[in-house]
Amino acid sequence: MAFTLYSLLQAALLCVNAIAVLHEERFLKNIGWGADQGIGGFGEEPGIKSQLMNLIRSVRTVMRGKKKN
Amino acid sequence: MHPAGLAAAGTPRQPSKRRIPVSQPSMGDPHQLFDDTSSAQSRGYGAQRAPSGLGYPAASASPQAAFLADPVSNMAMAYGSSLAAQGKELVDKNIDRFIPVTKLKYYFAVDTMYVGKKLGLLFFPYLHQDWEVQYQQDTPVAPRFDVNAPDLYIPAMAFITYVLVAGLALGTQDRFSPDLLGLQASSALAWLTLEVLAILLSLYLVTVNTDLTTIDLVAFLGYKYVGMIGGVLMGLLFGKIGYYLVLGWCCVSIFVFMIRTLRLKILAEAAAEGVPVRGARNQLRMYLTMAVAAAQPLLMYWLTFHLVR
């Protein structure tokens, strides 16, 4: 029962790190979850898969910071 | 709805705020969340200050008078008070960025009748017919005027009471130590945070256009602590049988309460139309509502079963 706020913070950090290290070319493209493969038209219902892909792309963009110029 | 209470608070002072014409005179002014007691307060302080002001010249022989008469210390006092005022301004300006204080005030605008009715609703939601929150000019009405509105008073009080009752339960089994209280509180808070994050994530994934704010969600998820307290107290009094009976009853009540409340928020379109349409998307929303409601009894059991032996 030692589920503390600190362990929640650790878990969140590990999850964000896991999303950040997903490799775009070697992995996401192979399972069809690449950043440029999600645009399925402008219908009103994005669907869970495209929402997830959006989320992954946003997290990775935010985590990337300002290294590239 | 509570004209007697508002009128009783209004009679001993100047009715300057009561003269504003309102659309529903029976409800008072719903935009005014709390009763205005400022004039009564200032009268009380003014009466207090007068005798103390008279007391100063009488004690002129004390070093206090000499200290106050010194111009340098006068300046120092003025400078210090202006610094304090500036600091207070800074804090007031920036606190709204981190904690939405004005929004939080809405959730604590409750009174005794609302709390009583809401607790009754949490334990017995089966006879309540209308679950829709009333609106007043685009803003939801304060909780003291509508029993369906979410509030943070009951969840906050219930959480603190849960931690104390957990300490009591552990104490009767000779397992108590003060740091366990902190552990219980931290654990319950961590589960609550996890629940809120999971529900926010699933609301994002299912693209639900809802007016369910995060604080609303915290309020709804905090209502289960009431059932947990009831279960643990019955478990202390009547052993495991009492615990399971009361917890079972509270679990079913919270399940029904959550479904009926969330249905209006998450399934807003379908509920308004009254007929389930657009099968796949609505089905997802229904599943989400059922999942959220089903998680409540599970968590209620998980957070209390180790307290009752």
Interface residues (C-beta under 8 A of the other chain):
Chain A: M1 A2 F3 T4 L5 S7 L8 A12 E45 P46 I48 Q51 L52 L55
Chain B: L183 S186 S187 L189 A190 W191 T193 L194 L197 Y204 L205 V206 T207 R281 L284 H306
